Amino acid sequence: MTETKPETGTEQDITAVKCLVWDLDNTLWQGTLLEDGEVVLSDEVRRVITTLDERGILQAVASKNDHDHAWERLERLGVAEYFVHARIGWGPKSASVRDIAEQLKFATKTIAFVDDQPAERAEVAHHLPEVRCYPAEQVLDLPSLPEFSPVTTADSRRRREMYQAGFRREAAREEFTGADEDFLRTLGLVMTIRRAAEDDLARVEELTLRTSQMNATGVHYGDAELRGLVADPGHEVLVISLSDRFGDHGAVGIVLLERLPGVWHLKLLATSCRVVSFGAGAVILRWLTDRAAAAGVHLAADFRRTDRNRMMEVAYRFAGFADDACACAAAVTGPGREGIELLHIEPSRQEPPTTMRLDAPDLAVPAEAGAEVSHG
């Protein structure tokens, strides 16, 4: 396992780009819409758009243009559906890029921006130094760059559709006049926790890389190490999926658990920021606490502070995990524990969630014989 490296701005930096923000005039298309009337989208640029979309890289627009006119042109060109956000107006592009990052809940170091104007790139770089800026001349090269070449999974190929379903869900939430918990009950949420199969490992690895705010350690687990954990009867590699009436959220979280005498060692809990508002982290922690209580063992969770995961610490503390000293901690050993805090809880039985149905394996039963049971 390796620690996820921070953005450095060097050639060695391969922090994955999660969203590419496009300028329009003489970048996405050739021509200036308000001056030329007609603009041209080349087949080569269209292929860049579809290639990045298939890789799960979201795309957005930040353009100084008339909004309705520009959006109508994107629709006529048949590419409007590929853009999850469009900030088209006359304000600074740095403000548009920042707003897009905030709407997507992405760190700015995972955002890229492409524009033909050096002054626009400089303005964005000045206000958002972590955003990677590229000239329009480099558009056709983007898919070959390592930061635009993530691990591709079945979920990543549907990522744009899942975000767009999320926007419809948010719109429904804004129209709902009751309490948040009542709204969640209208969604028909189903959380499924299951033991990882070989086909899941690419997505599990991706989650260890892509999650930040709800990642307990920021530690990356590679394919070989995950295969070893799946094959080890002393470990559980669990994949969490979520669905509701708006669609399938895909695999949204992972749990890496080690069975030790008298204690279950929670090596990693990570969930997508897309499901924070559903209380997914709390539901998972309550389920683990309940299952540990039923098994008569304590829970000890690794937590390593990063510049982004304060929210995960809050989730642990709210679930009852604390810095209490306990003899069970002596069982938690191993290399690479520098900077790791061990949060502990002596578990008690928990009530099932009230906002979703939870389908999960019985952790007291060995993986080969484990059966799926329903909670709530």
Secondary structure, 3 states (H helix, E strand, C coil): CEECCCCCCCCCCCCCCCEEEECCECCCEECCHHHHCCCECCHHHHHHHHHHHHCCCEEEEEEECCHHHHHHHHHHCCCHHHEEEEEEECCCHHHHHHHHHHHHCCCHHHEEEEECCHHHHHHHHHHCCCCEEEEHHHHHHHHHCHHHCCCCCHHHHCHHHHHHHHHHHHHHHHHCCCCHHHHHHHCCCEEEEEECCHHHHHHHHHHHHHCCCCECCCEECCHHHHHHHHHCCCEEEEEEEEEECCEEEEEEEEEEEEEECCEEEEEEEEECHHHHHHCHHHHHHHHHHHHHHHHCCEEEEEECCCCCCHHHHHHHHHCCCECCCCHHHHHCCCCCCCCCEEEEECCCCCCCCCCCEEEEECCCCCHHHCCEEEEC
